[in-house]
Amino acid sequence: MALEPARLEVEEALKAYEDCVEGEALEYGEEYERVTYMEYEAPAPDPCAEAFARLVRAVRAYEAAGGQRADLDLRGQEARVYGVLDRG
């Protein structure tokens, strides 16, 4: 995959993940933090898990195409995304 299309896929995946998180925050309002904590602690499905997995795959593809992490702006998701990538 060429670098520019890979970078665009990262941007699209990040936007999809942010939209998912924003939608959950709007749906749950003041209960959002409690609900997301319960999703993390319990075996309940996380509705944004697939969007996050897409973001991780996009960053992995970007790096495989020769891109550097420092060139990406993941808008606060760097630690979480790179934590997953560095584990395996």
Rosetta blueprint (number, residue, H / E / L):
1 M L
2 A L
3 L H
4 E H
5 P H
6 A H
7 R H
8 L H
9 E H
10 V H
11 E H
12 E H
13 A H
14 L H
15 K H
16 A H
17 Y H
18 E H
19 D H
20 C H
21 V H
22 E H
23 G H
24 E H
25 A H
26 L H
27 E H
28 Y H
29 G H
30 E H
31 E H
32 Y H
33 E H
34 R H
35 V H
36 T H
37 Y H
38 M H
39 E H
40 Y H
41 E H
42 A L
43 P L
44 A L
45 P L
46 D L
47 P L
48 C L
49 A H
50 E H
51 A H
52 F H
53 A H
54 R H
55 L H
56 V H
57 R H
58 A H
59 V H
60 R H
61 A H
62 Y H
63 E H
64 A H
65 A L
66 G L
67 G L
68 Q L
69 R H
70 A H
71 D H
72 L L
73 D L
74 L L
75 R L
76 G L
77 Q L
78 E H
79 A H
80 R H
81 V H
82 Y H
83 G H
84 V H
85 L H
86 D H
87 R H
88 G L
